[in-house]
Each structure stands twice: as structure tokens, then as C-alpha cells.
């Protein structure tokens, strides 16, 4: 699921950049348009290479590790909030992405949705803590910086660690012989998203200054 969902998540960064140009009067430079093309190429490669989701749930120790990771997000987020701009926006976006990724991975590894399992499995509490902190830090990132920069870094944190965990620990895999294509597409999409993060710092297109008022004696008032 993590490898399959990577193209969908990454495409939201692309949509954010394109909507910003349409509705917020921002301008994409040639480098940013090139980054959009790079992201599209990476998405196409990932979509072509993805095949099956693994059925692994990880051991009980892995579930406790997810809970520890979720709790550590509070420390990371507070530290990120103390950084100077523009690093603060990028760091808060990254921490929020790590939170969303932890939440998704925690939900994925739950062996059952029965009430007994939900109440006793540490992954349940990891998902709850990570989700709350992720939303909090993402909101803080949006308040303090550009939406595209925050979203790009958020999506990197949300997709890269879960995708690696899915392949290494949970049995995700690509089509036979398509591992190089998937790896290249993954790297290309992330590189494009990092370049798009710069776009979040671009200012809206300058507007023409208002015309100077006409003196009253000229108008005959």
C-alpha cells in the first residue's frame, strides 16, 4: 500500500503548485516548471513498477517502536518550531509528514480491527498520537511559511520512510525486474518535490501601483 500510494501522495504536491499559479497569482520559473515535469516522470515510473502489497504486520516489538516514534515527534516538532525561517517551515512540514507516515504505517500493521485488538495493540495509540501531532505541526508550518514548501516537505516525510519500511519489513515489492525503475522513479519524484519546495518562497507577481489622485483644481472641483 505504501509503495502504491506514493504516486497519489506526491501528485498532491504537483496540484498544490499548479493551483497556486492559478489562484494566488504566483509565477513558476523555468526551474519550477522543469521540476513539475520531473515529478510527473517519477510518478509514471513508480506507477508502472508497483505491483503487490505485502501482508506483513511486523512483530509486537515493531508496534512498540511505532509508538515510541510517534511520541518522539513532539520533541522533533518543538525543535523544528524554534528554527529560523525559512528552515522552520520546511522542518515543520517534514515532521508533520513523518507523523502522517507513522499514522499510516501503524494502521496498516494492525492485524485486526476488533475492539480487543484496538485496545491492546500499541500501534493503535501510535496512530492516534502521530495523527494528532502531524495535523498540529502541519498547521503550524502553513501559518509560518509557504504552502508549497510545507506540503513538499510533508509529503517527503509521509512517503519515504513508510515506503522503505514496506519494502524492507512488510513485504511490499515491485514487478519482477522493475526494481531499478521503481528506485529511479522514487528518487526522481523526491528530487522534483524538493525543487518544488523552493517555489513556496516565491512571492506573488507584483501588481501595478495605484494611479496618483488628480488634484482638485485640475478636475474643476
LOPA-340138 format. One line per 10 residues: their letters; for each residue x, y, z of C-alpha. Coordinates in steps of 0.5 Angstrom, whole numbers, plus 500, padded with zeros to 3 digits. Example, Ala and Ser with C-alpha at 12.3 -4.5 7.8 and 13.67 -1.06 7.14 Angstrom:
<rs>
as = 525:491:516; 527:498:514;
</rs>
This chain:
<rs>
xxxxxxxxxx = 500:500:500; 506:505:502; 509:504:495; 503:504:491; 500:510:495; 507:514:494; 505:517:487; 498:519:489; 501:523:495; 507:526:491;
xxxxxxxxxx = 502:528:486; 498:533:491; 505:537:491; 504:538:484; 497:540:484; 499:545:490; 504:548:486; 499:549:480; 493:552:484; 498:557:487;
xxxxxxxxxx = 500:559:480; 492:560:478; 489:563:484; 495:566:488; 498:570:483; 505:566:484; 509:565:478; 513:559:476; 520:560:474; 523:555:468;
xxxxxxxxxx = 526:551:474; 520:550:477; 516:548:471; 522:543:470; 521:541:477; 514:539:475; 516:535:469; 521:531:473; 515:530:479; 511:527:473;
xxxxxxxxxx = 516:523:470; 518:520:477; 510:519:478; 510:515:472; 516:511:473; 513:509:480; 506:507:478; 509:503:472; 513:499:477; 509:498:483;
xxxxxxxxxx = 505:491:484; 503:488:490; 503:490:498; 506:486:503; 502:482:508; 507:483:514; 504:486:520; 511:487:524; 512:484:531; 510:486:537;
xxxxxxxxxx = 517:490:538; 516:494:532; 509:496:534; 512:499:541; 517:502:536; 512:506:532; 509:508:539; 516:511:541; 517:514:534; 510:518:535;
xxxxxxxxxx = 512:520:542; 519:523:539; 515:527:534; 513:532:540; 521:533:541; 522:534:534; 517:539:532; 518:543:538; 525:544:536; 523:545:529;
xxxxxxxxxx = 519:551:531; 525:554:534; 529:554:528; 529:561:524; 525:562:517; 525:559:512; 528:553:515; 523:553:520; 517:552:515; 521:546:512;
xxxxxxxxxx = 523:543:518; 515:543:521; 513:540:514; 518:535:515; 516:533:522; 509:533:520; 510:528:514; 514:524:519; 507:524:523; 503:522:518;
xxxxxxxxxx = 507:517:515; 508:514:522; 500:514:523; 499:510:516; 504:505:518; 501:504:525; 494:503:522; 497:498:516; 500:494:521; 494:493:526;
xxxxxxxxxx = 492:485:525; 485:486:526; 480:492:528; 477:488:533; 475:492:540; 480:488:544; 486:489:539; 485:496:538; 485:497:546; 491:493:547;
xxxxxxxxxx = 496:494:541; 501:500:542; 500:501:534; 493:504:536; 496:509:540; 502:510:536; 497:512:530; 493:517:535; 499:520:537; 502:521:531;
xxxxxxxxxx = 496:524:527; 494:529:532; 502:531:532; 502:531:525; 496:536:524; 498:540:529; 505:541:526; 503:542:519; 498:547:521; 504:551:524;
xxxxxxxxxx = 508:550:518; 503:553:514; 502:559:519; 509:561:518; 511:560:511; 509:558:504; 504:553:503; 508:549:497; 515:549:501; 511:546:507;
xxxxxxxxxx = 507:541:503; 513:539:499; 517:537:506; 511:534:509; 510:529:503; 517:527:503; 517:525:511; 510:522:510; 512:517:504; 520:516:504;
xxxxxxxxxx = 520:512:511; 514:508:510; 516:506:503; 522:504:506; 519:500:512; 514:497:507; 519:494:502; 524:492:508; 520:490:513; 513:489:511;
xxxxxxxxxx = 514:485:504; 512:490:499; 515:489:492; 515:491:485; 514:488:479; 520:483:477; 526:486:474; 523:493:476; 527:495:482; 531:500:478;
xxxxxxxxxx = 526:503:475; 522:504:482; 528:506:485; 530:511:480; 522:514:480; 523:514:487; 529:519:487; 527:523:481; 520:524:485; 523:526:491;
xxxxxxxxxx = 528:531:488; 523:534:484; 519:535:490; 525:538:494; 526:543:488; 518:545:488; 519:547:496; 523:553:493; 517:555:490; 514:556:497;
xxxxxxxxxx = 518:562:498; 517:566:491; 513:572:492; 506:573:488; 507:577:482; 508:585:483; 502:589:482; 502:596:478; 502:601:484; 495:605:484;
xxxxxxxxxx = 495:612:480; 496:618:483; 490:622:485; 488:628:480; 489:635:484; 482:638:485; 484:645:482; 485:640:475; 478:637:476; 475:644:477;
x = 472:642:484;
</rs>
